């Protein structure tokens, strides 16, 4: 199983882990509440886990433009 991280704004892949070499319980998903888990963690049909996160570029854009937090989408 692969654990893949995608930016929730631009949808670019941020990273990937091979679950054969990672203990999933150490990734901290257990501290997320149910709503956050539902929003951020998705199992694919192939058995991989896709995680929604934020990439450095989108974080920088949000930091530089705080009013973007009010928008549903700020990537054009």
TORPA-4810 file (N, C-alpha, C, O; in nm, 3 decimals):
<nodes>
NODE_1_0.085_-0.118_0.000_0.000_0.000_0.000_0.090_0.124_0.000_0.191_0.130_0.069_X
NODE_2_0.049_0.221_-0.079_0.120_0.349_-0.082_0.036_0.453_-0.007_-0.087_0.449_-0.009_X
NODE_3_0.104_0.545_0.057_0.041_0.658_0.121_0.087_0.781_0.043_0.205_0.816_0.044_X
NODE_4_-0.009_0.845_-0.024_0.025_0.956_-0.112_-0.035_1.085_-0.056_-0.150_1.088_-0.012_X
NODE_5_0.044_1.191_-0.057_0.003_1.321_-0.006_-0.021_1.415_-0.124_0.064_1.429_-0.211_X
NODE_6_-0.140_1.479_-0.125_-0.177_1.572_-0.230_-0.217_1.705_-0.168_-0.279_1.708_-0.061_X
NODE_7_-0.183_1.815_-0.234_-0.224_1.946_-0.189_-0.374_1.961_-0.212_-0.423_1.934_-0.322_X
NODE_8_-0.446_2.004_-0.111_-0.591_2.018_-0.124_-0.630_2.140_-0.207_-0.746_2.155_-0.242_X
NODE_9_-0.535_2.227_-0.238_-0.564_2.347_-0.316_-0.527_2.328_-0.463_-0.613_2.343_-0.551_X
NODE_10_-0.402_2.294_-0.491_-0.357_2.282_-0.631_-0.360_2.137_-0.681_-0.343_2.112_-0.800_X
NODE_11_-0.382_2.042_-0.591_-0.393_1.899_-0.621_-0.263_1.835_-0.670_-0.265_1.723_-0.720_X
NODE_12_-0.151_1.905_-0.657_-0.021_1.844_-0.691_0.016_1.742_-0.585_-0.015_1.759_-0.467_X
NODE_13_0.085_1.636_-0.628_0.133_1.537_-0.532_0.253_1.595_-0.458_0.348_1.643_-0.519_X
NODE_14_0.246_1.590_-0.325_0.349_1.646_-0.239_0.451_1.541_-0.199_0.570_1.571_-0.185_X
NODE_15_0.406_1.418_-0.180_0.497_1.312_-0.138_0.430_1.177_-0.142_0.310_1.166_-0.166_X
NODE_16_0.510_1.073_-0.118_0.459_0.937_-0.120_0.543_0.851_-0.027_0.666_0.861_-0.024_X
NODE_17_0.475_0.766_0.049_0.542_0.672_0.138_0.502_0.531_0.100_0.390_0.507_0.053_X
NODE_18_0.592_0.438_0.119_0.563_0.298_0.098_0.525_0.239_0.234_0.609_0.232_0.323_X
NODE_19_0.401_0.198_0.249_0.352_0.151_0.379_0.423_0.025_0.427_0.414_-0.009_0.545_X
NODE_20_0.493_-0.044_0.339_0.570_-0.161_0.381_0.683_-0.120_0.475_0.730_-0.200_0.556_X
NODE_21_0.726_0.005_0.463_0.837_0.054_0.543_0.794_0.158_0.648_0.879_0.214_0.718_X
NODE_22_0.661_0.183_0.659_0.611_0.284_0.751_0.501_0.222_0.835_0.414_0.152_0.784_X
NODE_23_0.506_0.248_0.965_0.399_0.207_1.055_0.292_0.316_1.051_0.312_0.425_1.104_X
NODE_24_0.179_0.285_0.989_0.074_0.385_0.967_0.028_0.447_1.099_-0.010_0.564_1.101_X
NODE_25_0.033_0.373_1.207_-0.011_0.426_1.336_0.080_0.538_1.385_0.040_0.616_1.472_X
NODE_26_0.201_0.549_1.332_0.294_0.654_1.372_0.275_0.784_1.294_0.343_0.883_1.322_X
NODE_27_0.183_0.786_1.197_0.163_0.904_1.115_0.070_1.006_1.179_0.056_1.117_1.128_X
NODE_28_0.005_0.971_1.289_-0.076_1.066_1.363_-0.220_1.076_1.319_-0.292_1.164_1.367_X
NODE_29_-0.265_0.990_1.230_-0.404_0.997_1.186_-0.501_0.967_1.299_-0.617_1.010_1.295_X
NODE_30_-0.456_0.895_1.400_-0.543_0.859_1.512_-0.580_0.980_1.599_-0.677_0.973_1.675_X
NODE_31_-0.505_1.090_1.589_-0.539_1.206_1.671_-0.638_1.299_1.600_-0.687_1.394_1.660_X
NODE_32_-0.667_1.271_1.472_-0.767_1.349_1.399_-0.906_1.308_1.445_-0.931_1.191_1.472_X
NODE_33_-0.996_1.405_1.454_-1.134_1.369_1.485_-1.197_1.308_1.359_-1.139_1.314_1.251_X
NODE_34_-1.315_1.250_1.374_-1.380_1.180_1.263_-1.402_1.270_1.142_-1.381_1.228_1.028_X
NODE_35_-1.445_1.394_1.166_-1.471_1.487_1.055_-1.342_1.519_0.979_-1.343_1.523_0.856_X
NODE_36_-1.233_1.541_1.051_-1.105_1.569_0.986_-1.055_1.448_0.908_-1.006_1.461_0.796_X
NODE_37_-1.068_1.330_0.967_-1.028_1.208_0.897_-1.107_1.191_0.769_-1.051_1.156_0.665_X
NODE_38_-1.236_1.215_0.776_-1.322_1.200_0.659_-1.282_1.298_0.549_-1.286_1.265_0.430_X
NODE_39_-1.244_1.419_0.589_-1.208_1.523_0.494_-1.068_1.502_0.437_-1.044_1.537_0.321_X
NODE_40_-0.975_1.448_0.514_-0.835_1.444_0.474_-0.784_1.309_0.427_-0.693_1.304_0.345_X
NODE_41_-0.841_1.199_0.475_-0.788_1.066_0.448_-0.886_0.988_0.360_-1.002_0.971_0.396_X
NODE_42_-0.838_0.943_0.246_-0.922_0.869_0.152_-0.851_0.741_0.108_-0.734_0.743_0.073_X
NODE_43_-0.925_0.631_0.112_-0.873_0.504_0.061_-0.914_0.491_-0.085_-1.030_0.514_-0.119_X
NODE_44_-0.821_0.454_-0.170_-0.851_0.436_-0.312_-0.898_0.293_-0.337_-0.883_0.206_-0.251_X
NODE_45_-0.953_0.270_-0.453_-1.000_0.136_-0.491_-0.885_0.037_-0.495_-0.905_-0.083_-0.474_X
NODE_46_-0.764_0.085_-0.523_-0.647_-0.004_-0.530_-0.586_-0.032_-0.393_-0.489_-0.106_-0.382_X
NODE_47_-0.644_0.029_-0.286_-0.594_0.005_-0.151_-0.491_0.105_-0.102_-0.439_0.091_0.008_X
NODE_48_-0.461_0.204_-0.184_-0.368_0.309_-0.141_-0.442_0.411_-0.055_-0.565_0.415_-0.056_X
NODE_49_-0.368_0.490_0.019_-0.426_0.593_0.104_-0.382_0.729_0.049_-0.262_0.755_0.036_X
NODE_50_-0.480_0.814_0.018_-0.451_0.950_-0.029_-0.482_1.046_0.084_-0.590_1.041_0.144_X
NODE_51_-0.388_1.135_0.113_-0.400_1.231_0.222_-0.402_1.372_0.162_-0.318_1.406_0.079_X
NODE_52_-0.499_1.452_0.205_-0.505_1.593_0.164_-0.422_1.674_0.263_-0.440_1.663_0.384_X
NODE_53_-0.332_1.756_0.210_-0.245_1.841_0.290_-0.233_1.976_0.218_-0.321_2.010_0.138_X
NODE_54_-0.131_2.050_0.243_-0.107_2.175_0.171_0.040_2.181_0.132_0.129_2.151_0.213_X
NODE_55_0.065_2.219_0.008_0.204_2.227_-0.039_0.266_2.360_0.005_0.195_2.452_0.045_X
NODE_56_0.396_2.367_-0.004_0.468_2.488_0.037_0.425_2.610_-0.044_0.412_2.720_0.012_X
NODE_57_0.403_2.593_-0.172_0.366_2.705_-0.258_0.229_2.762_-0.219_0.213_2.884_-0.210_X
NODE_58_0.131_2.675_-0.196_-0.002_2.721_-0.156_0.000_2.781_-0.016_-0.070_2.878_0.011_X
NODE_59_0.080_2.723_0.073_0.091_2.779_0.208_0.148_2.919_0.201_0.101_3.010_0.270_X
NODE_60_0.251_2.938_0.119_0.311_3.070_0.103_0.209_3.169_0.047_0.203_3.284_0.092_X
NODE_61_0.130_3.126_-0.050_0.027_3.214_-0.107_-0.076_3.253_-0.001_-0.117_3.369_0.004_X
NODE_62_-0.117_3.158_0.082_-0.212_3.188_0.189_-0.151_3.280_0.293_-0.218_3.370_0.344_X
NODE_63_-0.023_3.259_0.326_0.044_3.346_0.422_0.057_3.489_0.370_0.040_3.585_0.444_X
NODE_64_0.087_3.501_0.239_0.105_3.632_0.179_-0.028_3.704_0.152_-0.033_3.827_0.142_X
NODE_65_-0.135_3.626_0.141_-0.267_3.681_0.106_-0.372_3.624_0.201_-0.449_3.536_0.160_X
NODE_66_-0.378_3.670_0.323_-0.469_3.611_0.422_-0.616_3.611_0.379_-0.693_3.525_0.423_X
NODE_67_-0.655_3.705_0.294_-0.794_3.707_0.248_-0.830_3.585_0.164_-0.948_3.558_0.143_X
NODE_68_-0.731_3.511_0.114_-0.757_3.388_0.039_-0.828_3.284_0.125_-0.899_3.199_0.072_X
NODE_69_-0.811_3.291_0.257_-0.877_3.195_0.346_-1.028_3.205_0.335_-1.099_3.109_0.366_X
NODE_70_-1.080_3.319_0.292_-1.223_3.339_0.279_-1.279_3.271_0.154_-1.400_3.250_0.143_X
NODE_71_-1.192_3.236_0.059_-1.234_3.181_-0.069_-1.240_3.029_-0.064_-1.161_2.965_0.005_X
NODE_72_-1.336_2.973_-0.138_-1.341_2.827_-0.151_-1.223_2.777_-0.235_-1.166_2.673_-0.207_X
NODE_73_-1.189_2.854_-0.340_-1.077_2.820_-0.427_-0.999_2.948_-0.456_-1.057_3.051_-0.487_X
NODE_74_-0.867_2.940_-0.447_-0.787_3.057_-0.480_-0.687_3.026_-0.592_-0.615_3.116_-0.635_X
NODE_75_-0.681_2.904_-0.638_-0.595_2.865_-0.749_-0.675_2.878_-0.878_-0.783_2.820_-0.890_X
NODE_76_-0.624_2.954_-0.972_-0.696_2.974_-1.099_-0.635_2.887_-1.206_-0.681_2.889_-1.321_X
</nodes>
